[in-house]
Amino acid sequence: MEQKPDWLKVSFNKEAVDEVSNLMLSLKLNTVCKEANCPNMGECYKKKTATFMILGSICTRHCRFCNVSKGHVEAVDPNEPQHVAEAVQKLGLRHVVITSVTRDDLPDGGADHFAQTIEAVRALNPQVTIEVLIPDLKGIDANLDIVIKANPNVINHNIETVKSLYRKIRPEANYDRSLYVLKYIKEKAPHILTKTGIMVGLGETGEQVYEVMDDSLKAGCDIFTIGQYLRPSQLHAEVKEYVHPDKFAEYKRVGEEKGFKYIASDPFVRSSYNADEAIKEARKK
């Protein structure tokens, strides 16, 4: 693996990780924290927060940055929405993030399962704010409508990288379709906060990052996140650059000037990192 600079060193809280991991195991749940090997896992688990990953742990797409497993998909667990709701209650969460693998094998892309999970969490935890990080759901309006109707507080769909790198990094996705997803949600439900994020260090330029910002703002996006891409294995896309923290600070400054209600930009930022803070700050504006 590549030699990482000093600013990418992070501590690991084994006790907190074990505690939350054991709870997820007992309820037969997945977290994207573990599947994506997130560097913030120890910090977030110490706060007893986690991003739940529904619809199994096997993805139908083959993005070259992602550590989530590929292969034969699993049957959808009808009890999963209730299990997520119970985990939220046991962890005492105030803000919950729910994401999923991409399920192109399902007619609705998993939209109805998202809706059921939102409804189950809200029924058992009425005080909790709910954020969903959805795949593109094939860009089909009817699929997006199902999630919108469940009325989460935030709908996130990550663009992930700049347009010119899509064919190499996200060969089964489409940049314009992802922008359409964000635009459609905001037009259909302007009261729902919309969010997207990208990784840097894959070979993009600063101007290309600003282009993604501009495109996201045109689509009505409220919250934008930028983090450093870290290569999960030698089989994944290589890191072209470890972007210096000063550049992340510049991205944050420019993003705020452009008009995002909230922007998080730091080497360790991931789309659901400090998500509760993002929703609070965005609501103020």
Sequence and secondary structure as in RCSB ss.txt:
>XXXX:A:sequence
MEQKPDWLKVSFNKEAVDEVSNLMLSLKLNTVCKEANCPNMGECYKKKTATFMILGSICTRHCRFCNVSKGHVEA
VDPNEPQHVAEAVQKLGLRHVVITSVTRDDLPDGGADHFAQTIEAVRALNPQVTIEVLIPDLKGIDANLDIVIKA
NPNVINHNIETVKSLYRKIRPEANYDRSLYVLKYIKEKAPHILTKTGIMVGLGETGEQVYEVMDDSLKAGCDIFT
IGQYLRPSQLHAEVKEYVHPDKFAEYKRVGEEKGFKYIASDPFVRSSYNADEAIKEARKK
>XXXX:A:secstr
     GGG     HHHHHHHHHHHHHTT EEHHHHTT TTHHHHHHTT  EEEES SEESS  TT  SEESS   
  TTHHHHHHHHHHHHT SEEEEEE   TTSTTTTHHHHHHHHHHHHHH TT EEEEE   GGG HHHHHHHHHH
  SEEE   BS GGGHHHH TT  HHHHHHHHHHHHHH TTSEEEEEEEE SS  HHHHHHHHHHHHHTT  EEE
EEE    STTS        HHHHHHHHHHHHHHT SEEEESTT  TTTTHHHHHHHHHH 
